[in-house]
Amino acid sequence: MIKTIFPGGQIKNILSHPNTLTLFRVAAVPLIVILLMFPSRICTFIAALIFTAAAITDFLDGFFARQRGLVSNFGKVMDPVADKVLVSISFIMLTSLGWIPAWIVCIIIGREIAVTGLRSIIADEGRDVSASSLGKYKTGFQIAAIIPLLIHFQYLTIDFHAIGMIFLWVALILTLWSGADYFIKSRGLLKK
């Protein structure tokens, strides 16, 4: 029956298409929000699993887009937006639960908005707006912080919240460092 509706492995092609993976990250956000509205051990663990799957799609969509020559304007715009929405909303929900300090989240989200604006200016000048290696490390540590912070509770005597806080402090440092780096490298454009 499924082969009749989707012949020749089209389901696999649809599910591994970069834009589908990007949209999965966007679709994961309301699920994470709903689960964190009921912060039990089960709900937070499922939220962490969904976030992890969504974070993995961030790597996969870029990989498939480059490998298959499927780079699109939609993907170029929506990929970073989906990343920022996923990370920002997760941080906001963690703050609403009182599990992380609000001031850290304000700095992280403020930096994301400021750098997004700067990248728009850079793109208007026809220059490369690819993420720097510092920016990639920053994102990696933010994701590494969010997963154990979402789990929050102790399992097998492992304090996931404490682990998440360590990664969060590193992410905060990298967030400030990479943000400053973007603005320092772009100061010539800003003087115009």
Phi, psi and omega per residue, in radians:
M1 nan -0.852 -3.122
I2 -1.117 -0.681 3.131
K3 -1.104 -0.546 3.118
T4 -1.176 -0.743 -3.120
I5 -1.313 -0.742 -3.121
F6 -2.159 1.385 -3.085
P7 -1.224 2.710 2.988
G8 1.118 0.571 3.065
G9 1.251 0.473 -3.124
Q10 -1.153 -0.492 3.097
I11 -1.054 -0.791 3.138
K12 -1.073 -0.716 3.134
N13 -1.152 -0.714 3.135
I14 -1.144 -0.792 -3.084
L15 -1.233 -0.402 3.135
S16 -1.785 0.103 3.087
H17 -1.220 2.370 -3.092
P18 -0.943 -0.720 -3.110
N19 -1.198 -0.579 3.075
T20 -1.122 -0.735 3.135
L21 -1.144 -0.664 3.083
T22 -1.103 -0.786 3.140
L23 -1.148 -0.512 3.067
F24 -1.062 -0.691 3.126
R25 -1.090 -0.725 3.116
V26 -1.141 -0.753 -3.126
A27 -1.169 -0.469 -3.135
A28 -1.211 -0.462 -3.046
V29 -1.034 -0.928 -3.138
P30 -1.103 -0.536 3.091
L31 -1.116 -0.763 3.125
I32 -1.115 -0.736 3.128
V33 -1.058 -0.851 -3.118
I34 -1.072 -0.774 -3.141
L35 -1.090 -0.676 -3.114
L36 -1.358 -0.163 3.015
M37 -1.280 -0.265 3.105
F38 -2.222 1.271 -2.944
P39 -1.277 1.121 3.039
S40 -1.612 2.985 3.127
R41 -1.014 -0.711 -3.112
I42 -1.222 -0.841 -3.095
C43 -1.102 -0.741 -3.126
T44 -1.204 -0.615 3.112
F45 -1.157 -0.748 3.109
I46 -1.140 -0.706 3.089
A47 -1.045 -0.714 3.114
A48 -1.136 -0.686 3.101
L49 -1.122 -0.779 3.127
I50 -1.114 -0.760 3.115
F51 -1.065 -0.760 -3.140
T52 -1.065 -0.810 3.113
A53 -1.058 -0.735 3.130
A54 -1.135 -0.702 3.136
A55 -1.144 -0.643 3.104
I56 -1.112 -0.639 3.127
T57 -1.116 -0.405 3.095
D58 -1.082 -0.724 3.091
F59 -1.256 -0.776 -3.030
L60 -1.165 -0.666 -3.086
D61 -1.134 -0.707 3.083
G62 -1.154 -0.715 3.122
F63 -1.062 -0.877 -3.132
F64 -1.142 -0.667 -3.131
A65 -1.083 -0.774 -3.141
R66 -1.254 -0.758 -3.078
Q67 -1.126 -0.694 -3.058
R68 -1.750 0.040 -3.128
G69 1.155 0.643 -3.089
L70 -1.870 0.475 3.107
V71 -1.173 2.224 -3.103
S72 -2.309 2.821 3.080
N73 -1.097 -0.668 3.091
F74 -1.006 -0.832 -3.134
G75 -1.122 -0.715 -3.136
K76 -1.075 -0.642 -3.120
V77 -1.467 -0.836 -3.001
M78 -1.338 -0.507 -3.112
D79 -1.022 -0.947 3.117
P80 -1.171 -0.550 3.101
V81 -1.132 -0.799 3.138
A82 -1.056 -0.716 3.107
D83 -1.058 -0.851 -3.085
K84 -1.167 -0.658 3.114
V85 -1.141 -0.809 -3.128
L86 -1.038 -0.867 -3.099
V87 -1.205 -0.818 -3.084
S88 -1.101 -0.804 -3.124
I89 -1.151 -0.665 3.095
S90 -1.091 -0.777 3.096
F91 -1.091 -0.737 3.140
I92 -1.088 -0.749 3.125
M93 -1.138 -0.679 3.100
L94 -1.121 -0.629 3.082
T95 -1.177 -0.736 -3.118
S96 -1.098 -0.472 3.087
L97 -1.443 -0.143 -3.121
G98 1.370 0.350 -3.075
W99 -1.590 -0.307 3.063
I100 -2.457 2.694 -3.119
P101 -1.198 2.373 -3.119
A102 -1.110 -0.606 -3.078
W103 -1.120 -0.584 3.101
I104 -1.150 -0.763 3.139
V105 -1.124 -0.681 3.099
C106 -1.057 -0.756 3.128
I107 -1.125 -0.801 -3.095
I108 -1.114 -0.846 -3.112
I109 -1.222 -0.666 3.087
G110 -1.054 -0.738 3.103
R111 -1.096 -0.751 -3.133
E112 -1.052 -0.758 -3.141
I113 -1.153 -0.779 -3.116
A114 -1.110 -0.784 -3.125
V115 -1.208 -0.616 3.078
T116 -1.071 -0.747 3.072
G117 -1.082 -0.770 3.120
L118 -1.089 -0.726 3.136
R119 -1.131 -0.541 3.071
S120 -1.142 -0.722 3.101
I121 -1.106 -0.767 -3.137
I122 -1.101 -0.738 3.139
A123 -1.119 -0.665 3.115
D124 -1.094 -0.495 3.104
E125 -1.451 -0.008 3.122
G126 1.349 0.372 -3.129
R127 -1.743 2.901 -3.112
D128 -1.205 2.285 3.122
V129 -2.010 0.353 3.116
S130 -1.089 2.621 3.129
A131 -1.160 2.429 3.082
S132 -1.318 2.922 3.108
S133 -1.113 -0.603 3.069
L134 -1.092 -0.722 3.117
G135 -1.110 -0.645 3.120
K136 -1.207 -0.698 3.075
Y137 -1.112 -0.714 3.111
K138 -1.005 -0.838 3.127
T139 -1.098 -0.737 3.127
G140 -1.048 -0.754 3.134
F141 -1.274 -0.554 3.055
Q142 -1.109 -0.785 3.116
I143 -1.123 -0.756 3.125
A144 -1.096 -0.480 3.094
A145 -1.379 -0.753 -3.035
I146 -1.130 -0.706 -3.062
I147 -1.029 -0.960 3.112
P148 -1.204 -0.497 3.081
L149 -1.167 -0.614 3.073
L150 -1.185 -0.710 3.103
I151 -1.077 -0.785 2.996
H152 1.104 -0.913 -3.022
F153 -1.372 2.833 3.082
Q154 -1.405 2.405 3.034
Y155 -2.315 2.246 3.138
L156 0.902 0.765 -3.135
T157 1.115 0.175 3.096
I158 -1.570 2.142 3.139
D159 -1.526 1.582 -3.080
F160 -1.117 -0.599 3.134
H161 -1.101 -0.772 3.134
A162 -1.093 -0.722 3.105
I163 -1.080 -0.792 3.124
G164 -1.061 -0.663 3.138
M165 -1.156 -0.646 3.089
I166 -1.074 -0.850 3.118
F167 -1.107 -0.599 -3.132
L168 -1.134 -0.713 3.117
W169 -1.128 -0.705 3.081
V170 -1.127 -0.747 3.121
A171 -1.053 -0.693 3.135
L172 -1.088 -0.796 3.124
I173 -1.065 -0.815 3.139
L174 -1.168 -0.566 3.094
T175 -1.097 -0.837 3.127
L176 -1.156 -0.765 -3.108
W177 -1.106 -0.863 -3.102
S178 -1.186 -0.607 3.081
G179 -1.117 -0.801 3.099
A180 -1.080 -0.703 3.134
D181 -1.059 -0.773 3.100
Y182 -1.010 -0.832 -3.081
F183 -1.230 -0.640 3.107
I184 -1.128 -0.789 -3.137
K185 -1.179 -0.386 -3.079
S186 -1.835 0.182 -3.034
R187 -1.097 -0.491 3.085
G188 -1.089 -0.716 3.115
L189 -1.201 -0.631 -3.096
L190 -1.232 -0.456 3.115
K191 -1.232 -0.454 3.110
K192 -1.170 nan nan
